[in-house]
Amino acid sequence: MTKFISRFAKDESGATAIEYGLIAALVAVALVTALTAMSGKLQGTFNMIAGKLPQS
């Protein structure tokens, strides 16, 4: 039983998974923030392109 507890205390795989999860969350927040900041200009660009396309 002591061996199991010792091995469990030294196991860091859960900490690594949590770190990767935090990094993924940080990237997602940065992506959402960047896309939100650019949304107005991007929408204007698409509207300009749509206005120049021939109507069918």
C-alpha positions in Angstrom: 0.0 0.0 0.0 2.8 2.4 0.8 4.4 1.7 -2.6 1.1 2.6 -4.3 0.8 5.9 -2.4 4.4 6.7 -3.1 3.9 6.1 -6.8 0.7 8.1 -6.9 2.4 11.1 -5.2 5.2 11.0 -7.8 2.9 10.7 -10.8 2.7 14.0 -12.7 0.6 12.9 -15.7 -2.5 14.6 -14.3 -0.7 17.9 -13.9 0.5 17.7 -17.5 -3.0 17.2 -18.7 -4.2 20.1 -16.7 -1.4 22.3 -18.1 -2.3 21.3 -21.7 -5.9 22.1 -20.9 -5.0 25.5 -19.6 -2.9 26.3 -22.7 -5.7 25.2 -25.0 -8.2 27.4 -23.1 -5.8 30.4 -23.3 -5.4 29.9 -27.1 -9.2 29.7 -27.5 -9.7 32.9 -25.5 -7.0 34.7 -27.6 -8.6 33.4 -30.8 -12.1 34.6 -29.8 -10.7 38.0 -28.7 -8.8 38.5 -32.0 -11.7 37.5 -34.1 -14.1 39.7 -32.2 -11.7 42.6 -32.6 -11.4 42.0 -36.4 -15.1 41.2 -37.0 -16.2 44.7 -38.0 -13.4 45.1 -40.6 -13.9 41.6 -41.9 -17.6 42.1 -42.3 -17.0 45.3 -44.2 -14.6 43.5 -46.5 -17.1 40.7 -47.2 -19.9 43.2 -47.8 -17.7 45.1 -50.3 -16.9 41.9 -52.2 -20.5 40.9 -52.2 -21.5 44.3 -53.6 -19.1 43.9 -56.5 -20.3 40.4 -57.5 -22.8 40.3 -60.3 -26.4 39.7 -59.2 -28.1 36.6 -60.7 
